[in-house]
Amino acid sequence: MSSGFERGPPKLPDLPYDVLRKIFIYSRNPNFRRISRKCYLVTLDVRDQSAWLLKRKRSDALKALKNALLWSFCTLQLVETLEHIYVRRQARAVQRYVTALTTRKRPRSPETDPNQPSHPFLALARPPTKRTRLAASGQLECSDEAATSQPTTLVEDGHTRVDFRPFYRGCRLSRRFFQRADSFPHVRLLVKAMLARGVPPDEPSGYPLVKSARLNNTFMVKLLLKAGADPDLKGPMPLRFAAGLGHYKIVRLLLKYGPQKRPPDSKALQYAVANNHIRIAELLLQHGAVADMETLRILDK
């Protein structure tokens, strides 16, 4: 009598698509996409990606959104999906809070009780937690950074609107977005949108500008500088890389957006001369760079 398992149990790629989706979401394993091409295709769906991130962060939409920016598969569509999930949850919280206010005993007017809000929409979208009450009473110290790291929920004419800018100031973008000389279109779109939303352009530790300048990624360098990136956060390293590697457009951008009160770094001029980048050396001299002894020694050879 032949057994039904003569060929062995089915392999993971042979399972139905819906089963693979559930395995991907509940396994929370980032290496799931490397098993086979079918598994890789499963992980491309934005809905499954958002569900996977929410599962990893125990359904916390803000933590999932912050974590999404650190993955190379992150897209603007994924960010907007997680933002929509958070806004929808906030709208439900507002509705529950307003319903609870209207079903209770009618509150006293602001004239008789100054602590009573004049309109239920002026209250918080979600009821205050124990930590919030302790911080408000002064029994718990709350730093300014922690206080401003949450999105601001506003209710206007019965519609819930969320301002994510305070939240995005505490986020950062993945290093992988800046590791190509020619970024993919979806990466450009994502970085541009996130910088406009308030993500710091210098995080982490000035890496985006230094790496983009080294790889001659003119689009990213210009985008970061316009968003307020500090060219001197890591010292003159971006300028030295660009000058030594002959990236003329990058050097011009760094000089344009860099500090105007002091001349360019003399080491950058030395690297440009040592690698025979005459145009860059002339540009640095026009902006006030001063040749040191090592640069003069190279010129004498």
Secondary structure by P-SEA (a helix, b strand, c coil): ccccccccccccccccaaaaaaaaaaacccccccccaaaaaaaccaaaaaaaaaaaacccaaaaaaaaaacccccaaaaaaaaaaaaaaaaaaaaaaaaaaaaccccccccccccccccccccccccccaaaaaaaaccccccccccccbbbbbbcccbbbbbcccccccbbbbccccccccccaaaaaaaaaaaaaccccccccaaaaaaaaaacaaaaaaaaaaaccccccccaaaaaaaaaacaaaaaaaaaacccccccccaaaaaaaaaacaaaaaaaaaaacccccaaaaaaaac
